[in-house]
Amino acid sequence: MSSGNSIDEKTAAHVEKGDVLHAEVLKDNALLNDAFDGENHEHQETVWQAAKSHPMACLWAFIMCFTIVMESFDMFLNGNFVALPSFAKRYGVLVDGKYTIPTKWQSALFQSGQCGAFVGVFLAGPITNRIGYRWTTIVALLLMNATIFVSFFADSLAVLTVGQALEGVPWGLFIANSPAYASEVVPLALRGAVTSTLQMSWSIGSIIVAAATLGYNKRDDEWSWRVPLALQWIFPTPLLIFIFFAPESPWWLARRGRKEEALNSVRRLSSKTEDPAQKLAMIERTVEIEAAQGGDPTLLDLFRGTDRRRTIIICLMYASQNFAGNLIANQATFFFEQAGIASDRAFQLNLINSCLQFVANVLALPLSAWFGRRTIYLWGTAINVMFLFILGICASVKQTQSTSFAQACLGVIISFVFAGAMGPSSYTTISETSSVRLRALSTGVGRAAYYVAEIPMIYLASQMLNATGWNLAGKCGFVWGGTALVCWILAYFGLPELKHRSYREIDILFHRKVPARKFKSTVIDVKENE
């Protein structure tokens, strides 16, 4: 009998047996042995081996992560609107012979989408737990298509602000589900690489925005901003079609007790030489270990027992993205102008900055295979702390053309480091830290923490850069350098190393209350359940 037939027969037997003994997987030796073998196989695979044997898992994970391009597109678009001469002339006020958008409306445009997304991330958990990652994303894409109409036809800053708030709701669904889905459909060796592509989607969105606004910034009519707004319709429909045919996460299906569908999903995501029964048994084992610790997941569970620590780590990792120079990247064009760069050159520099961020994202993929998440985050943050303080110093001396150029270059370097280090490693850590049972809820609450931190920080950033505010320009480096230093200290003492750890091992490490700096060195046997 061929090896393939043996695997199929074994799988069929596992499903038939498992349908009856789903809750007994921890007591059945045959199922446990399959779980041991499945986990050992994942530990033995290298990144390259896993990528070659799981091409479809990589594809579906990337497509789901690509939904983030829509939030990225709009975030960077708003940042560029305030720098568009025609937009500023239409909706701004005259300050020192130059039109500028008042600080309150600048903040409103930046914050409205995040307020909508704040609502979306809280809806994501309950909706996903009920209908799954796939259908939740499809609903969000339909909603995205509809809400773009409000922004496109807006004829005032007030209506545009409302449109951004409505668009924010599906953003929240995308950002809550993407890292969770991506981390669940790929094998252990690929978790770091595929979740890093979330940051790549941000860069792709910024490149499209930078190119579109560069091409239209010289127009003196409403189409200079309406055409870039219309470009948002490029993404939802094609993504909707792809995701309709995507497999649901086998982990979500196993949690819902839909074993046969979970097995079909594993087959679609795995290689032909892999035993689906072993992987399904591994999934069931982890699901049952977690189920024994609690019933149906609720938001309150995130703040009980060892899950409280995991929730705090996720929230701090998400929130810290706003404190290490990322807001300079989000408002790059406006920052370049405030640093003394001419408007047209600022748009060109923004496109270069966006392309360099994409290069940094690509470099982050092998980086995640060579180094741990904790190592990448700590070193990346330390480097940016240094550059942010240098930026502040450059802005504090007598200003010349050279100091303006230096500030612009430092802004690009800070964005590059964030895109290659803290950004990708944050998404990986967020997707791995939560328990499987609470993942849909914890990624949503974690992203909510991001918006809680970002909304006031956007106001602060606008106030620091705007000529009608504090007009600090590059001196904001002192502020962001200080906040980034606080992030580094918190991460040094609280951020665990989760590379090469299965979800079962991560559960055990948190359950045993292992200190963050000892996660890497602690040995967990494959047969241990608690």
C-alpha positions as CSV (number, residue, x, y, z in Angstrom):
1,M,0.0,0.0,0.0
2,S,1.3,3.5,-0.8
3,S,2.3,6.0,1.8
4,G,-0.3,8.4,0.7
5,N,-3.1,5.8,1.1
6,S,-1.8,5.0,4.6
7,I,-2.0,8.6,5.6
8,D,-5.6,8.9,4.2
9,E,-6.7,5.8,6.0
10,K,-5.1,6.9,9.3
11,T,-6.7,10.4,8.9
12,A,-10.2,8.9,8.2
13,A,-9.8,6.7,11.3
14,H,-8.7,9.7,13.3
15,V,-11.8,11.7,12.3
16,E,-14.2,8.9,12.9
17,K,-12.6,8.3,16.3
18,G,-12.2,12.0,17.1
19,D,-15.8,12.8,16.5
20,V,-16.7,10.5,19.4
21,L,-13.6,11.2,21.6
22,H,-13.1,14.9,20.9
23,A,-13.0,15.8,24.6
24,E,-10.8,12.7,25.3
25,V,-7.8,13.6,23.1
26,L,-5.6,14.0,26.2
27,K,-6.5,10.5,27.5
28,D,-6.2,8.6,24.2
29,N,-2.6,7.3,23.6
30,A,-3.0,7.0,19.8
31,L,-4.2,10.6,19.5
32,L,-1.6,11.9,21.9
33,N,1.2,10.1,19.9
34,D,-0.1,11.8,16.8
35,A,0.0,15.1,18.6
36,F,3.5,14.5,19.7
37,D,4.6,13.6,16.2
38,G,2.9,16.6,14.7
39,E,4.5,19.0,17.1
40,N,8.0,17.4,16.7
41,H,7.6,17.7,13.0
42,E,6.9,21.4,13.2
43,H,9.9,22.0,15.5
44,Q,12.2,20.1,13.1
45,E,11.2,22.2,10.0
46,T,13.4,25.1,8.9
47,V,11.9,28.3,7.5
48,W,12.8,27.3,4.0
49,Q,11.5,23.7,4.3
50,A,8.2,25.0,5.8
51,A,7.8,27.6,3.0
52,K,8.4,25.0,0.3
53,S,6.0,22.5,1.8
54,H,3.3,25.0,2.7
55,P,3.0,27.4,-0.3
56,M,-0.8,27.6,-0.1
57,A,-0.7,28.4,3.6
58,C,1.7,31.3,2.9
59,L,-0.5,32.5,0.1
60,W,-3.7,32.6,2.2
61,A,-1.9,34.2,5.1
62,F,-0.5,36.9,2.9
63,I,-3.9,37.6,1.3
64,M,-5.5,38.0,4.7
65,C,-2.6,40.3,5.8
66,F,-3.0,42.3,2.7
67,T,-6.4,43.6,3.9
68,I,-4.3,45.9,6.1
69,V,-3.3,47.8,3.0
70,M,-6.7,49.6,3.2
71,E,-6.1,51.0,6.7
72,S,-2.5,51.9,5.7
73,F,-3.7,53.6,2.5
74,D,-6.2,55.9,4.3
75,M,-3.9,56.7,7.2
76,F,-1.1,57.9,4.9
77,L,-3.7,59.5,2.6
78,N,-5.0,61.8,5.4
79,G,-1.4,62.6,6.3
80,N,-0.8,63.7,2.7
81,F,-4.1,65.6,2.3
82,V,-2.9,68.3,4.8
83,A,0.2,68.8,2.7
84,L,-1.7,69.1,-0.6
85,P,-1.7,72.7,-1.7
86,S,-5.1,72.6,-3.4
87,F,-6.7,70.8,-0.4
88,A,-5.2,73.3,2.0
89,K,-6.4,76.2,-0.1
90,R,-9.9,74.7,-0.3
91,Y,-10.3,73.9,3.4
92,G,-7.5,75.7,5.2
93,V,-6.7,79.1,6.7
94,L,-4.0,81.6,5.6
95,V,-1.0,81.6,8.0
96,D,2.1,83.7,7.1
97,G,1.1,83.8,3.5
98,K,0.6,80.0,3.3
99,Y,-2.6,78.0,3.5
100,T,-2.7,75.3,6.2
101,I,-5.4,73.0,7.7
102,P,-6.2,74.1,11.2
103,T,-4.8,71.8,13.9
104,K,-8.3,70.8,15.2
105,W,-9.3,69.6,11.7
106,Q,-6.0,67.9,11.1
107,S,-6.4,66.0,14.3
108,A,-10.1,65.2,13.4
109,L,-9.1,63.7,10.0
110,F,-6.4,61.6,11.6
111,Q,-8.4,60.5,14.6
112,S,-11.8,59.8,13.0
113,G,-10.7,56.6,11.3
114,Q,-9.0,55.4,14.4
115,C,-12.2,56.1,16.4
116,G,-14.1,53.9,13.9
117,A,-11.5,51.3,14.0
118,F,-11.7,51.3,17.8
119,V,-15.4,50.2,17.4
120,G,-14.4,47.7,14.8
121,V,-11.8,45.9,16.9
122,F,-14.3,45.3,19.7
123,L,-16.8,44.0,17.3
124,A,-14.2,41.7,15.7
125,G,-13.8,39.2,18.6
126,P,-17.5,38.3,19.2
127,I,-18.2,38.3,15.4
128,T,-15.2,36.1,14.6
129,N,-15.9,33.7,17.4
130,R,-19.3,33.2,16.0
131,I,-18.8,33.1,12.2
132,G,-15.0,32.7,11.7
133,Y,-12.2,34.7,10.3
134,R,-13.2,34.2,6.7
135,W,-16.8,35.4,6.8
136,T,-15.9,38.2,9.2
137,T,-13.4,39.5,6.7
138,I,-15.9,39.1,3.8
139,V,-18.5,41.2,5.7
140,A,-15.8,43.8,6.4
141,L,-14.8,44.1,2.8
142,L,-18.4,44.6,1.7
143,L,-18.7,47.3,4.4
144,M,-15.5,48.9,3.2
145,N,-16.8,49.2,-0.4
146,A,-19.9,50.9,0.9
147,T,-18.2,53.4,3.2
148,I,-15.7,54.7,0.6
149,F,-18.6,56.4,-1.1
150,V,-19.1,58.8,1.9
151,S,-15.4,60.0,1.8
152,F,-15.3,60.2,-2.0
153,F,-18.4,62.4,-2.3
154,A,-17.6,64.5,0.8
155,D,-17.8,68.3,0.2
156,S,-16.6,69.5,3.6
157,L,-14.1,68.5,6.2
158,A,-17.0,67.5,8.5
159,V,-18.4,65.0,6.0
160,L,-14.9,63.7,5.1
161,T,-14.3,63.2,8.8
162,V,-17.5,61.2,9.1
163,G,-16.5,59.1,6.1
164,Q,-13.2,58.3,7.7
165,A,-14.9,57.2,10.9
166,L,-17.2,54.9,9.0
167,E,-14.3,53.4,7.0
168,G,-12.5,52.8,10.3
169,V,-15.0,50.1,11.4
170,P,-13.9,47.6,8.8
171,W,-10.3,48.6,9.4
172,G,-10.8,47.4,13.0
173,L,-12.1,44.0,11.8
174,F,-9.1,43.6,9.4
175,I,-6.4,44.5,11.9
176,A,-7.9,42.3,14.6
177,N,-8.3,39.2,12.4
178,S,-5.3,39.3,10.1
179,P,-2.4,38.5,12.5
180,A,-4.6,35.9,14.3
181,Y,-5.5,34.1,11.0
182,A,-2.0,34.3,9.6
183,S,-0.4,32.8,12.7
184,E,-2.9,29.9,12.7
185,V,-2.7,28.7,9.1
186,V,1.0,28.4,8.8
187,P,3.4,26.1,10.6
188,L,5.5,27.2,13.6
189,A,8.6,28.0,11.5
190,L,6.7,30.5,9.3
191,R,4.8,32.4,12.0
192,G,7.4,35.2,12.3
193,A,7.7,35.6,8.5
194,V,4.0,35.7,7.6
195,T,2.9,38.0,10.4
196,S,5.8,40.3,9.4
197,T,4.0,40.8,6.1
198,L,1.4,42.9,8.0
199,Q,4.0,45.7,8.2
200,M,4.7,45.1,4.5
201,S,1.0,45.8,3.7
202,W,1.4,49.1,5.5
203,S,4.3,50.0,3.3
204,I,2.5,49.0,0.1
205,G,-0.4,51.2,1.1
206,S,2.0,54.1,1.7
207,I,3.8,53.6,-1.6
208,I,0.5,53.8,-3.5
209,V,-0.6,56.9,-1.6
210,A,2.8,58.5,-2.1
211,A,2.8,57.8,-5.8
212,A,-0.8,59.0,-6.2
213,T,-0.4,62.2,-4.3
214,L,2.9,63.0,-6.0
215,G,1.1,62.6,-9.3
216,Y,-1.8,64.8,-8.3
217,N,-0.3,67.3,-5.9
218,K,0.2,70.0,-8.6
219,R,-3.5,70.0,-9.6
220,D,-5.4,73.0,-8.3
221,D,-8.8,71.4,-8.3
222,E,-10.8,68.9,-6.2
223,W,-9.5,65.9,-8.2
224,S,-6.1,66.2,-6.5
225,W,-7.6,64.5,-3.5
226,R,-10.7,62.8,-4.9
227,V,-8.8,60.6,-7.3
228,P,-6.6,59.2,-4.5
229,L,-9.7,58.6,-2.5
230,A,-11.2,56.7,-5.4
231,L,-8.2,54.5,-5.6
232,Q,-9.4,52.8,-2.3
233,W,-11.9,50.9,-4.5
234,I,-9.0,49.0,-6.0
235,F,-8.7,46.6,-3.1
236,P,-11.9,45.4,-1.5
237,T,-13.6,43.5,-4.4
238,P,-10.5,41.4,-5.5
239,L,-9.7,40.6,-1.9
240,L,-13.3,39.6,-1.3
241,I,-13.1,37.1,-4.2
242,F,-9.9,35.6,-3.0
243,I,-11.0,35.3,0.6
244,F,-14.3,33.7,-0.4
245,F,-12.2,30.7,-1.6
246,A,-9.8,30.8,1.3
247,P,-9.8,28.0,3.9
248,E,-11.0,28.8,7.4
249,S,-8.5,28.5,10.2
250,P,-8.3,24.8,11.4
251,W,-7.8,26.1,14.9
252,W,-11.0,28.1,14.8
253,L,-12.9,25.1,13.4
254,A,-11.4,22.8,16.0
255,R,-12.5,25.2,18.8
256,R,-16.0,25.0,17.3
257,G,-16.0,21.2,17.3
258,R,-16.1,21.0,13.5
259,K,-13.5,18.3,13.1
260,E,-14.1,17.2,9.5
261,E,-14.0,20.8,8.3
262,A,-10.8,21.3,10.3
263,L,-9.3,18.3,8.7
264,N,-10.2,19.5,5.2
265,S,-8.6,22.9,6.1
266,V,-5.4,21.2,7.3
267,R,-5.3,19.3,4.0
268,R,-5.6,22.5,2.0
269,L,-2.9,24.2,4.0
270,S,-0.4,21.3,4.4
271,S,2.0,19.5,2.0
272,K,1.0,16.2,0.4
273,T,3.7,14.4,2.3
274,E,2.5,15.6,5.7
275,D,0.1,13.6,7.8
276,P,-3.0,15.7,8.4
277,A,-4.1,13.5,11.3
278,Q,-1.0,14.4,13.3
279,K,-1.5,18.1,12.8
280,L,-5.2,17.8,13.7
281,A,-4.3,15.9,16.8
282,M,-1.7,18.6,17.7
283,I,-4.4,21.3,17.3
284,E,-7.0,19.3,19.3
285,R,-4.5,18.7,22.1
286,T,-3.8,22.5,22.5
287,V,-7.5,23.3,22.2
288,E,-8.4,20.8,24.9
289,I,-5.7,21.9,27.2
290,E,-7.0,25.5,27.0
291,A,-10.7,24.4,27.2
292,A,-10.0,22.7,30.5
293,Q,-8.9,26.1,31.8
294,G,-12.2,27.8,30.9
295,G,-15.5,27.6,28.9
296,D,-16.7,29.9,26.1
297,P,-14.3,32.9,25.8
298,T,-15.5,36.3,27.1
299,L,-13.8,39.7,27.3
300,L,-13.5,39.3,31.1
301,D,-11.4,36.1,30.5
302,L,-8.6,38.3,29.1
303,F,-8.1,39.9,32.5
304,R,-8.2,36.7,34.6
305,G,-5.4,34.4,35.8
306,T,-2.4,34.1,33.5
307,D,-4.3,35.5,30.5
308,R,-4.1,38.9,32.2
309,R,-0.3,39.0,31.7
310,R,-0.7,38.0,28.1
311,T,-3.3,40.7,27.5
312,I,-1.0,43.3,29.1
313,I,1.9,42.3,26.8
314,I,-0.3,42.4,23.7
315,C,-1.7,45.8,24.6
316,L,1.7,47.3,25.4
317,M,3.2,45.9,22.2
318,Y,0.4,47.5,20.1
319,A,0.5,50.8,22.0
320,S,4.2,51.1,21.8
321,Q,4.0,51.3,18.0
322,N,2.9,54.9,18.5
323,F,5.8,55.9,20.7
324,A,8.9,54.9,18.8
325,G,8.8,57.4,15.8
326,N,6.0,55.7,13.8
327,L,3.9,58.8,13.8
328,I,6.7,60.6,12.0
329,A,6.3,58.0,9.2
330,N,2.5,58.4,9.2
331,Q,2.8,62.2,8.6
332,A,6.0,62.0,6.6
333,T,5.2,64.6,3.9
334,F,3.9,67.1,6.4
335,F,7.0,66.5,8.6
336,F,9.3,67.0,5.6
337,E,7.6,70.3,4.8
338,Q,7.8,71.5,8.5
339,A,11.5,70.5,8.4
340,G,12.0,73.1,5.7
341,I,11.7,70.9,2.5
342,A,9.9,72.4,-0.5
343,S,6.4,71.0,-1.0
344,D,7.1,69.2,-4.3
345,R,10.4,67.8,-3.0
346,A,8.6,66.7,0.2
347,F,6.1,64.6,-1.9
348,Q,9.1,63.0,-3.8
349,L,10.9,62.3,-0.5
350,N,7.7,60.7,0.9
351,L,7.6,58.3,-2.1
352,I,11.3,57.4,-1.5
353,N,10.6,57.0,2.2
354,S,7.7,54.6,1.5
355,C,9.8,52.5,-0.9
356,L,12.6,52.3,1.6
357,Q,10.1,51.1,4.2
358,F,9.0,48.3,1.9
359,V,12.7,47.3,1.5
360,A,13.0,47.2,5.3
361,N,9.9,45.0,5.4
362,V,11.5,42.6,3.0
363,L,14.7,42.5,5.0
364,A,12.6,41.8,8.1
365,L,11.6,38.4,6.7
366,P,15.0,36.7,6.9
367,L,15.7,38.8,10.1
368,S,12.8,37.0,11.8
369,A,14.3,33.7,10.9
370,W,17.7,34.5,12.2
371,F,16.9,36.4,15.4
372,G,14.2,36.2,18.1
373,R,11.3,38.6,18.4
374,R,12.6,40.1,21.7
375,T,16.1,40.7,20.3
376,I,14.8,42.4,17.1
377,Y,12.4,44.6,19.1
378,L,15.0,45.7,21.7
379,W,17.8,46.5,19.2
380,G,15.4,48.3,16.8
381,T,14.0,50.4,19.6
382,A,17.4,51.3,21.0
383,I,18.6,52.4,17.5
384,N,15.6,54.6,17.1
385,V,16.0,56.2,20.5
386,M,19.4,57.3,19.4
387,F,18.3,58.7,16.0
388,L,15.3,60.4,17.6
389,F,17.5,62.3,20.0
390,I,19.9,63.2,17.2
391,L,16.8,64.5,15.2
392,G,15.9,66.7,18.2
393,I,19.5,68.1,18.4
394,C,19.6,68.9,14.6
395,A,16.3,70.8,15.0
396,S,17.6,72.8,18.0
397,V,20.7,74.3,16.3
398,K,20.7,77.3,13.9
399,Q,18.6,76.2,10.9
400,T,20.1,76.1,7.4
401,Q,19.5,74.1,4.2
402,S,21.9,71.4,5.6
403,T,20.0,71.0,8.9
404,S,16.7,70.8,7.0
405,F,18.1,68.0,4.8
406,A,19.6,66.3,7.9
407,Q,16.2,66.3,9.6
408,A,14.5,64.9,6.5
409,C,17.2,62.1,6.3
410,L,16.8,61.2,10.0
411,G,13.0,61.0,9.5
412,V,13.6,58.5,6.7
413,I,16.1,56.5,8.8
414,I,13.7,56.4,11.8
415,S,10.9,55.1,9.5
416,F,13.2,52.6,7.9
417,V,14.3,51.1,11.3
418,F,10.7,50.9,12.5
419,A,9.5,49.2,9.3
420,G,12.3,46.6,9.6
421,A,12.4,45.9,13.3
422,M,9.7,47.1,15.8
423,G,6.8,47.0,13.4
424,P,7.1,43.4,12.1
425,S,8.3,41.9,15.4
426,S,5.3,43.6,17.2
427,Y,2.8,41.9,15.0
428,T,4.5,38.5,15.4
429,T,4.6,38.8,19.2
430,I,1.0,39.9,19.3
431,S,-0.2,36.9,17.3
432,E,1.8,34.4,19.3
433,T,1.3,35.7,22.8
434,S,-2.5,35.2,23.1
435,S,-4.0,31.8,24.0
436,V,-5.7,30.1,21.1
437,R,-9.1,30.2,22.9
438,L,-9.0,33.9,23.4
439,R,-7.1,34.9,20.2
440,A,-9.9,36.6,18.4
441,L,-10.7,38.7,21.4
442,S,-7.2,39.5,22.6
443,T,-6.0,40.7,19.2
444,G,-9.0,43.0,19.1
445,V,-8.5,44.4,22.6
446,G,-4.8,44.8,21.9
447,R,-5.5,46.8,18.8
448,A,-8.0,48.9,20.8
449,A,-5.1,49.7,23.1
450,Y,-3.2,50.9,20.0
451,Y,-6.0,53.3,19.2
452,V,-6.4,54.5,22.8
453,A,-2.7,55.4,22.6
454,E,-2.7,56.7,19.0
455,I,-5.7,59.0,19.2
456,P,-4.2,61.4,21.7
457,M,-0.7,60.9,20.2
458,I,-2.1,62.0,16.8
459,Y,-3.3,65.2,18.3
460,L,0.0,65.7,20.0
461,A,1.9,65.0,16.8
462,S,-0.3,67.5,14.9
463,Q,0.1,70.0,17.6
464,M,3.9,69.6,17.6
465,L,4.3,69.9,13.8
466,N,1.6,72.4,12.8
467,A,2.4,76.0,12.3
468,T,-0.8,76.9,14.1
469,G,0.3,74.7,17.0
470,W,3.7,74.4,18.7
471,N,5.6,74.3,15.4
472,L,8.4,72.1,16.8
473,A,9.3,70.4,13.5
474,G,12.3,68.1,14.2
475,K,12.4,69.0,17.9
476,C,9.6,66.4,18.3
477,G,12.5,63.9,18.3
478,F,13.1,64.7,21.9
479,V,9.5,63.8,22.8
480,W,9.4,60.6,20.7
481,G,12.9,59.6,21.9
482,G,11.8,59.8,25.5
483,T,8.6,57.7,24.9
484,A,10.7,55.2,22.8
485,L,13.1,54.8,25.7
486,V,10.2,54.0,28.1
487,C,9.0,51.3,25.6
488,W,12.5,49.8,25.6
489,I,12.6,49.6,29.4
490,L,9.2,47.9,29.6
491,A,10.1,45.5,26.8
492,Y,13.4,44.5,28.5
493,F,11.7,43.4,31.6
494,G,8.3,42.2,30.3
495,L,8.7,41.0,26.7
496,P,9.2,37.2,26.4
497,E,10.9,35.3,23.6
498,L,8.4,33.1,21.7
499,K,10.4,32.1,18.7
500,H,10.4,28.3,18.1
501,R,7.6,27.8,20.7
502,S,4.4,25.9,19.9
503,Y,1.1,27.3,21.2
504,R,1.1,24.4,23.8
505,E,4.6,25.4,25.0
506,I,3.6,29.1,25.2
507,D,0.5,28.2,27.2
508,I,2.6,26.2,29.7
509,L,5.3,28.9,30.0
510,F,2.6,31.5,30.9
511,H,0.8,29.1,33.2
512,R,4.0,28.5,35.1
513,K,4.6,32.2,35.4
514,V,8.1,32.0,33.9
515,P,9.9,35.4,33.9
516,A,10.1,37.0,30.5
517,R,13.9,36.8,30.3
518,K,13.8,33.0,31.0
519,F,11.3,32.0,28.3
520,K,14.1,31.2,25.8
521,S,16.1,29.0,28.1
522,T,13.2,27.1,29.8
523,V,12.8,23.5,28.5
524,I,9.3,22.1,27.9
525,D,9.0,18.4,27.1
526,V,6.7,17.4,24.2
527,K,4.6,15.2,26.6
528,E,3.9,17.9,29.1
529,N,0.4,19.3,29.2
530,E,0.6,21.8,32.1
